[in-house]
């Protein structure tokens, strides 16, 4: 089983997501959304298959999977699923950093 880890930027993205949903709706809805997203990420980490679409054009070994209106970018370092970024699906990702 892989261990789920978040890069610092992914944690900042998650906080931005919470702020955005809280502004558009309310804190309870935002927290529920974030909890559901974290549960989905835990399920991806326990899946023995390599999930997501390979996005080497953005960064070597980077993968992407959609989650509702967002896209989660992640890598599979040995024994881990490392969440790199969580971005709104319509955002231009070519200008983002995935380090």
C-alpha positions, 0 to 999 in steps of 0.5 A, spaced: 500 500 500 502 506 498 502 512 503 499 518 501 503 525 501 501 532 499 507 537 497 506 544 500 503 547 494 498 541 494 496 543 501 496 551 499 491 549 493 487 545 498 486 551 502 484 555 496 479 550 494 476 551 501 476 558 500 473 558 493 467 553 495 466 557 502 465 564 498 461 561 493 457 556 498 458 555 505 463 552 510 460 546 511 459 545 503 467 546 503 469 542 508 464 536 506 467 537 499 475 537 501 473 531 506 470 527 500 476 529 496 481 527 501 477 520 501 478 519 494 485 520 494 486 515 500 483 510 495 487 512 489 493 511 494 491 504 496 489 502 489 495 497 486 494 500 479 498 506 476 492 511 475 491 517 471 494 520 465 501 521 464 503 528 463 510 528 462 510 534 458 508 538 464 513 534 469 517 528 468 513 522 472 507 527 473 500 524 472 493 527 472 486 525 474 479 529 474 475 530 481 469 533 480 471 540 477 478 539 479 484 536 476 489 532 481 496 532 479 500 527 482 506 522 482 508 515 484 515 515 488 517 509 491 511 507 496 507 513 495 502 517 492 505 524 492 499 529 490 503 535 487 497 540 485 490 540 485 487 545 480 481 548 477 479 544 471 479 549 466 485 553 469 491 553 464 496 548 467 502 550 462 504 556 466 504 552 473 509 549 477 509 542 478 516 542 482 
